[in-house]
């Protein structure tokens, strides 16, 4: 009896122990929090992370790891040490169930510098040169003392009409003298100066008898071969800012215009509104017809005026129809489509004229910085569907097959209709976009509370689901994809309007799948001098045999390129471009049949291209004979890689990742996986 009693006690004890020990099977998920909710730390700083395993009675043990230890490391207590500038994911993996893990996205910024105040500056000219001829340059070097101080300086010229200075490079524009100043950044009293003198430049050599040459017609200007001498005349209609003692400008005679490029300003100055005879040589540059190497420029007193050509019924996409207007001013009414405004560089916005879409080019080299900023402000405030009137210069540009485009050179030449309070509010609301799809690797969304370029318009948000918390932007990924409706309420003065946004929140990364095919591009050939892999170096349609296993993939309007700024997960990735039609748009399609149930890939917007490029998944049940699109459309709203996963129906044999036509420019795609 005593032995039986002891056995019973032993079994009860074992049962009690078993019931108190959590099993791996009840681990559902992990959340990660940080000290003070920090998401950003600086190099050499630490951050304590805490992982919580759900449900609460599950084994709380996790294994910590960093996806990039060159940026940050983490010990097994969750303490992160920042190593270098960049973005990194810190991962907590359940010990009890290694299929359960969570990522914590962390940004590492540059460490604060120890500032040593500058005390003085010395300026040294190359070869001690202090004089040169107009059109030439003098290189200056500024040294800030002590040498441990920040060596950055701001350069200024006492008379920018005589000489300009950029990064110590002085360009002489006119005869005369200037004082060049180097000023320590942030320290206005720490500076040095040097005086430079400029002499008259030698006149260009004359190779033709320009006085006795006949004037060329506009047709000859457009069709003559490179190097053909051309003599034209007209009134100056627009002058670009001087560039290293050269001036680029347009003249027009009645309806016909001519583009004069990089004329020597010291020998041949020109003024807006004056009439000149010009002698130079034809040059064709990717759609743009120019007169270059000007040898003859003579002001004349002839009464020449010009006409701004009205485009009423013409096809603005036709090079042939637009050739008669090339280099002349044109005007019309247009309907705004979209823009990718850049504060510092040339960019294009798009609009329809007579139902045909054309690019409007805004180039800071054509105007002052103030004019460029004024144009940008107008374009930024425009939204799709707004009507406007314009005056611009008809040109063309393009690689291979140029397209007509219109240069806008003055803000006053863009006239958008004035809006009522209600119409302004509607336009502001229409301009607001948010991510329409949220990857499983993203745990928060930033919802705007104001509208860019509409300072007095305010936004409040509501959600129909706890998947998105509008109060703090946190995302609660579920076990399946969830479509959430977010409602924005816009207010301006006494006007109110609402707008609904449909957002797909992709399921949590909890499921385990068998990978049937993967493509990370790391087995592609090395990049060429352009940074593109020789396996697929251009956008033309072609196939590659890569990945694990080595399957054949079709790439249309897509190439394989080297990583820049860690934009790909590795050294190589795919850059795909949206096309104007479905048959011409970017496409990555596997050519091998299998039973694919799930597609996963990482994507981001390429370079400075506009956010909001759309991607969809197509699948085929009959080995590529017919294709069906999945209902989920992914909107790429980030310049950092985000991972998406989409479930496929039963019986899928082939899969394609497709850029939605006319949805933007280019995207990066990497780490493609087809699974079941």
N, C-alpha and C positions, 0 to 999 in steps of 0.2 A: 504493500500500500504506500509506503514511504517513497519507493522508486516511482510508482505511478504518479504520485502527487508532484514529485520533482519534474517529471516529464511534462505534466500539464502546465506547471509554472513556466517551464522553458518555452513551450509552444506559445503560451500567452505573451510571454516577453517578446518572442520573435514577431508575433503578429502585431504587437504594439509598436515595435521598432519599425516594421514595414509600413504601417499606416502613417507614421510620422515622417517618413522619408519621401520627399517629392519625387515624382518620376519625370523623365525627360518628355514624356508624351503630353504633359499638361503645360508646357511652355508655349505661350501664344504669341508673345512679342516682347520687344525691348524699347524703352525710351531712354534718351540720353539728355541730361541737363548739364549746364556749366555754371561755374561760380559767377554770380551777378548776371546770369543769362548772356555772357559774353560770346560773341561769334568772331571777334577779331582780336588778335594779340600781335605784339611786335617781336621781332627777332630777339632771341635770348630770353624772352619772357616765358613763364609757365602758366598753365591753366588747368585747374582741376575739373575733370569730368566725372559725372556720377551716372551709372547705368541702373535702371530699374526694370526688373523682369516681371512680366505679367503671365498668369495671375500672381497675386501677392504670396501665395503659398508655394509657388514654384521655386526651384533652385535658383538663387540669385547670383550664382557664380558666372562670371563672364571672362573671356579672353580679349584683351585689348590689342589692337594692331593699327598701324598707320599704312595707308595706301601709297604714301610717298615719304620715306624717311629722310630724303634729302631736304624736305621742307619742314617736317615736324616728326618727332618721335613721341611715343607714349609708353609709360611703364604699366605694370599690371595692377597698379592702384588707380589708373585712369589719369595720371598726371602727365600733361602734354608739355613738351619743350619745343619752342619754335627755333628752327635752324636757319631757314632762308625764306625770302619773300615768295609768296605764291598761294595757291588754293590747294587744300588737302582734305581728304576724308579720313576721319578717325572712326574705326569700326569696333563695335562691341559684339562679340559672338558668344552665344549661350554655350556654356560647358556641357550642359545637360542635353542640348539638342543643337548641334553645330549648323543645322539648316536655318536656325533663327538668328538673325543678326540685324544690326541697325547702324546707320552711318550718321556721323556728325560732321557737317561741313564747316571748315574753319578757314579763315583768311589770315595769312601772316603778312604783316606790313613791315616796312623798313624801320629799324630801330632809330630812336632819337639820336641826333648827332650832337657831339660836343662842339659848341660854337666858339671859335676863336675870332675875335673882332679884328677886321682889317685896320691897318694904321696908315698906309700910304700906297701909291700906285706909281709905277714907272711905265712909260710907253716907249717902245723901240720899233722903228721902221726897218723893214728889210733893206739891207745895204745902206742904211741911214738915208734913204731916199725921201726927200721932202717936196720934190717937184715932178710933174709928169705932164703929158699932153692930154687934152680932152679925149675921152674914150678909153684911156688907159687906167690901170689900177695901181694902188699902193697898199701893201700888206702891213698892218700894224699888229704888234703883240703887246698886251698889257700884262704886267706882273703885279700881283697884289702881295703886299708885305704885311706881316710875316708870311712865309711860304705855306704855313699850316692853315692859314685863313682860306675861306672860300674864294676861289679864283674867278668866280663869275663876275662879269662887268656888263654894264649897259653902255653901248656906244651911241653917241649923238653927233650930228653935224650942225655947225652954227648956221649953215645955209644949204638946205637940201636941194635947192635949185642949182647950186654950183657943184655940190658933190654929195653923194649918199655914202653911208657906212653901214655894213652888216657884218657882225662877227669879226670886226677889225679889218675887213676888206673895203677900202675906200675906192669909189668909182667917180672919176671926174666927168661932169656933165657939161660944164661951161667954163670959159676962162674966168680966172679970179682966184681968190684965196678963201680958205675956210679954217675954222678952228675945230678940230676933232677932240671930243672929250670922252674919256673912259671913267665911268662912275661905278664904284663898288656896289653890288646889289644890296639894297636895303640900308645903305649908309651914304646919304646924300652929300655929306661933307668930306668924304674920302674920294678924291678924284685927281686926274691928271689931264693935261691938254698937250696938243701938238698942232702947229700951224703948217698947212700944206698949200702950195701954189700950183696953178694949172695954166698951161699955155695952149694956144690954138692948135687943133689937130690938123694933120695933113689931109688935103681933099682927096676923095677917092679917085682912082685913075679912070679916065674916060676912054672907052673902047669903041663907041659908036658916034656917028654924026647925028645926035639927037635932034638938033635944030631943024634939020631937013628931012627928018623921018615922018611918015604919015602916021596919023593916030589910028590905033587898033580899035576894032569894033568889040563890043561885049562878047559876041560869039567867038571872035579870035582869042580874046582873053580866056574864055572858058575851054576852048578846044585845042589851043596850040600846045606843042610839046615842050617839055622842060628845057630851059635854056634859051627859048625864043625871045629876042628883044622885043619889048612892047612899050609903046608910048601912048599914054592916056591923059585925059584931063577931066577935072571936075572940082566941085566944092567939097571941102573937108567936112564930113558929117559926124565923125567920132574919132577921138584920139585916146589911145591907151596911155597909162602912166609910163614915163620914161623907164627903160630897163638897160642899165649899163651903157648910157649914151646912145641908145637906139630908140626909135619911136615907131610904133605900129599904129596904123590908122586906116580909115576908109574915106574914099572920095566917091561922089555920086554925080552923075550928069543926067538930069531928068530922072528917068526910071532906072537907069543902069548904074550899077555900083562896082567898085574895084577895091581890093584889099591889098594894102601896101605893108609889107612885113619887114621889121628891123632895119629901118632907114637910119643912116648916120645923122644924128641930130645936130652935132657940132657943125657939120658942113651944110646940112639941109634942114634947118628948123621949119616946122609947119605950125599953123594955128587953126583952131576950129573956126569954120565959117569963111575962110579965105579960099581963093581959087588958085590951083596949081596945074602946071604941066609936069608929068612924071615920066621918067625913062628908066626902065629896069628890065629884069628878066623873069620869065614865067617859071613858076614852081608849083607842082601839084603835090599836096600832102594829104593823103588819106581822105579825099573828098573835098578838101579845101583848096581853092584856087588862089594863088598869091602872086604878087610882083615883088621880087627880092633883088638884093645887090643894086640898089638905086644909084645911078651915076648922074642923073639929071633931074633937078627939081627947081622949077622956075615959077615964081608967083606971077600971075597975069591979072589984068584988070577986067577981064571979060565977065559979063553978067551971066553967071551960070547958077541955076537953082536946081533943087531936087524934089522928087515926088515920093511920098510914102505910099508904096503900092498896097492897094486893098486886095486881100485874098477873099474872094466871095464864093466861088464855086470850084476852085482848083483842088486837086488831090495833093495835099501837102506831103504825102508819103512818096510821091513820084519825083525822082531825081530829074527826069526829063522836063516835067512841068515846072519844077522849082528853079531850073537852071537859069531862066531869064531873070529871076529875082536875086541870083547869087550875089552876095556882098552889098545888097541894097536893103533899105528899111522897108518892112512890111507891117501891115496892121490887120487885125481881124478880131472877132469875138471867139472865145474858146470856153470849153468846159473843163475845169480842173479835175485831174485824175488822182495823182499821188506825187510824193516828193521824198527825197532822201537828203535833207538839208545838211550841209557841212559848214561849220563856222569858219574854217580856215582854208579849205580847198575848193576847187571847182566841183560842181555837182549838176545834176539834171533834175528837173521836175517835168511831169508829163501832163498833157492836156489834149483834148480832141478839138479839131477845127473841121467844120463841115463833116462831122462824124468820123474823121480819120485822126488817129493818135500820133503825136509828134513830140519829140524831146525839146524842151526849152533849157538852154545851157546858161548857167550863171558862173562866171569865171572871174575871180578877184584880180587877175592880171589885166582885165579890161577896164578897171574902175578904181576909185579910191576905196579905202577901207570903210569909210563912212557910208558910201553908196552901197557897197557889198552888204553891210549890216542892215541897211534899210530895206534892200530887196529880200534878204533872208527873213526879216520880220514879217513881211507881207506873205511870203510863201509859207512860213510856219503857221500862219493864222488861217490858211486856206484848207479846205477839206473837199473830199470828192463830191462832185456835183455842183460846186459853186461856179457861176459864170463870171467871166472877166473879159476886159478889153486889154489889148497889148499893142505896143510898138516894139519891134525887135529887128535884128539883122538876120537875114536868111543866109545860112551856111549849110555845110554838110560835113559829116565826119563818120569814120568807121574803119575797122580793119577788114580788108577784103571787099565787102560790098557796103559802101558808105550809105548812110541814111540822111535825109534832110534834117536839119535842126535849126532852131532859132536862138540867137544870142540875145539875152536881155542885159542891157547895160545901164539902165536908169530905173530907180524905184518908181518915179512918176509915170513910167511907161507901163506899169501894171496897175490896172484900175478894177478892183473888185467891188461889187455892188455893196452899198451901205446896208446894214442889217438892223431891223427892229430888235427890241430886247428879246422878244420871243424867238425871232429867227437867229439871233446871236446865240441864245441858249441852246437851240437845236443844233447849230453848227458846232458849238463847244462840246455838246454831248456826243455828236457823231465822231468827233476827233479822238475821243477816249477809247482806247483798246486795252484789254488785259489778256493775259495768257489764257487761251481757250483749251489748253491741255496741260496737265501738271504731271511730270514724270514721277515714278515711284521713288526716285532719289532726291526729290525736292520736298521739304517739310514746311515751307512757309511761302506765302504770297504777299506782295506789297500792293495794297489797294490804294490808288491815288485819292486824295481828299481835295485836290484842286486841279485846274486844267491849265496846261502850258499855254502861254500867250492869251489867256483869259483869266486875269488875276482875280477878278471879283466873282468868278463862278466857283461854287463850293459843291462837294459831293459827299453824300452819306450812303452807307451800304447796308443791305440786309441779305440773308441767305436762307434758302429753303431746306438746308441740311446742316447737321453738325460736322459734316466732313470738312467744311471750310468755316473757320471761326473768323468772322469779319472784324471782331474787336481787336484781335492781335495778329490775324493773318496765318495762324497755324493750320496745318493740314493733317487730317486724321485719315490716313489711308486705310481702306477696308480690304476685305479678302477678295473683292471683285471690283472692277471698274465702276465708278459712280459718276453720273452726270448731275452736276449741281447748277441751280439757277441762282445767280447773284443779281440783285436788283440795285441799281445806282439811282439815287435821287439827286438831280441837279437843281441848284437854286441860283438865281441871278435877279437882284432887285426884287420885284414882286412876281417874277415868273418862276414856275417849277415844271420840271418834266422828269420822266423816269425812263430808264433803259435797262433791259434784261440782257445778261450775258450768260451763255451756256458754257460751262467749264467741265471738261472730262478730267476726273481725278483718277489716275491709274492705280491699280491695286497694289497693296504692299508687296514687297519682295520676299514673300514667305514660301512660295511654292518651289518645289524641286523638280527640275526637268532634265531629260536626257538631251544633250546637245547633238544634233544630227549633222549640222554644218556650221562652221564659224569662219568669219572673215575679218581678221584684224589688220591686214595689209602688210604685216611686218615681213612677209616672205616675198614681197615685190622687189623689183630691181632698184638699185640705188638712184637717188635723184640726179637729174642733169643740172646744167648751169642755171636753169630757170627754177630749180627746186621741184621739178616734176619727175616722177618715177618713169624710167624707160619702159616699164611694164604697161603703162597707159599714161602718156605724157600730154595728150590733147583731149579736147571735148568731143571729137568725132566718135560716132558709135563704133564700138569694138568689144571684144571679149578678152577676158583674162582667165587663166587657170591658176587659182590661188586658194589658200585657206586650209582648214582641217575638217574633213579630208580635202584633197585637191580637187575641188569642183570647178566647173566653168561658170563664170558670171558675165552677164551682158552689162556693159556700162554705156549708157547713152547720155550725151551732153554732160559727161562727168569724166574726171581724171583722177589719178592718184598723185598726191603731192606730199612734200615733206612737211613735218610739223613746224609751226611757227607759234611762239608764245604758248607752247604746251596745249595748243588747240585740239590736237588729237591725243588719244590715249596710247601713246607710243611715238614712233618716229615718222610713221606714214598714215595717211587716211585718204578718204575720198572727198573730193570737192565737186559737188553737183550744182547745176545751174538751171533755173527755171526757164522754160521756153515759151514762145508765144502760142503754141498749139500743143495739144496732148501728145501728138506724135513726135514733137521736137523737144519736149521737156526732159529734165534730168530723170534717169531711171537706173536702178540697180536691180537686176533680175537674175535669180539662180536658174541655170539651164539643166539641172539634174533633178529627176523625180524622186520623191520620197513621201512619207506620210507626215507632213509638217502640221503641228498643232499650235505653235507659238512662235512669234517673231520678236526679237529684241535687238535694239541698236541704240547707239549714242549719237547725238546730233547737236549742232550749235550753228549760229549765224556766222558766215565767213567775213572776216575783216571788218570794214566799215559799212557793209551792206545793211539795208534796213531790217529792223526786227519785224517779226510777224510773217515770215515765210512759211507756207503751208506744205505739209507732207501727208501723203496718205499711203495706205497699204493696199495692194491688189493681190488677189490669189486666183489660182486656176485649178480646177478639178479635172481638167482634161489635157494635162501636159503642155499648157500654154496656148491651146487653140482659142479659148475664150477666157476673159478675165472679169472678175467682180471686185468692186471696191469695198473695203471695210467701212462701216459707218463712222468710225473714229477718224477725225481729221486733226492732225497734230499741228499746232501753230508754234513755230520755233521763235521764242521770245528771249533767248539768252545767247550771249557770246561765249559762254563757257559750256562745256559738254554736259548734257543731261541724258539720262537713259530712259527709254520707253519700251514697254512690252505690251503686245497686243495678241489676244487669243484669236485663233482661227477656227472655222467650222471643221467638222469631220470631213475627211477625204481630200484635203488640200494636197496637191502634188508639187506645185510651184508657187513661189512668193516673189513679189517685186516691191521695192521701196520707190515711190514716185513723188517728184516735186510737182505740186499743183501748178499748172500752166498759168503764167502771168501773175504769180503770187509774190514776186520779188526777184532777187538776183541769185545769190549763191549760199549754199549751206555746206557744212562739214558733216560727214557721216563716218562712223567708225564702229568697231566691235560689233559687227552684225552676227547674230546667232539665230539659227533656225532649230527649234526644239520640239520635243514631244513629251 
